[in-house]
Amino acid sequence: MKRLFLCGPILLLAACSSRPIEEVNAEQSAFLREEGDAALKEGDFTRAIDIYSRALELNPGAADTWYRRGNAFAKRPPATDEPNRKREWLRQAEVDYSAAIRLNPAHRDALFNRAMIRLKAKRYIDAAKDLVECTRIDPRDPEPEFILGHIYLHRLEDQQIMAMEHYDRYVALGGDDAEAVKLVREWRELKKSMVGAGGGPAPKGPTAEDEEVAKQLHARVLTLIPKGEEQRPEVARLLLELTTKYAQTKYVKDNEKGLKALLNAFRPKEPEKK
């Protein structure tokens, strides 16, 4: 009977040891995370941070745990005798949100919350980058569009058009902020008046076909140059077409200096005045 009694715990340990340690740690980490969530809901930020930290020791690859600890740091109020600690908590929250994003680049909530911290720190470009990523992950959410509009209009210089594009999308998605709605109404009327006045729609950028034509024209120029003086007028004509009609192509911009030098060399000379 003793032998049978002793075998029980041994068999139980063997069964437990048959499971990968990572799996066991992940389960324990998830259990701790739930405890941390409860503490955070109760407003016990210090305890929540401690529990989330223990959960991360067991499973550092859990993006949601990093995100939730980041929330605890972001919401944690400083003690009355340590008023400057809030900046430290916010810096740690940004670190945790960044860890969540590294593990899950599509973690929209971590991106949004990190953007809010960067916005408070007046790091407007960094905040805007996070918010743009939020719009890509969830293009139906109007909130990032609204905040982007505010950043471009009020925090960055000479970005009014970008601001209105984001405000326009915000309103199109159902946003109802009174100021944004008013600005978008005026913006749309302005665009209509520009079209009515003959402004027409904004010109489209160079196409792949334009890029290919630019390359072919340049190749034709290089073929004609060695053929002598009789080809100068044709070379000049092709260069002029290349540097005007296809001036916006990437190919011409990349070779702009050399093309302009060629054009100056082959441009027909004006007759000397007597």
Buried (B, 14 or more C-beta within 10 A) or exposed (E): EEEEEEEEEEEEEEEEEEEEEEEEBBEBBBEBBEBBBEBBEEEBBEBBBBBBBBBBEBBEEBBBBBBBBBBBBBEBEEEEEEEEEBEEBBEBBBBBBBBBBEBBEEBBBBBBBBBBBBBEBEBBEBBBBBBBBBBEBBEEBBBBBBBBBBBBBEBBEEBEEBBBBBBBBBBEBEBEBEEBBEBBEEBEEEBEEEEEEEEEEEEEEBEEEBBEBBBEBBEBBEEBBEEEEEBBEBBBEBBEBBBEBBEEBEBBEEBEEEBEEBBEEBEEEEEEEE
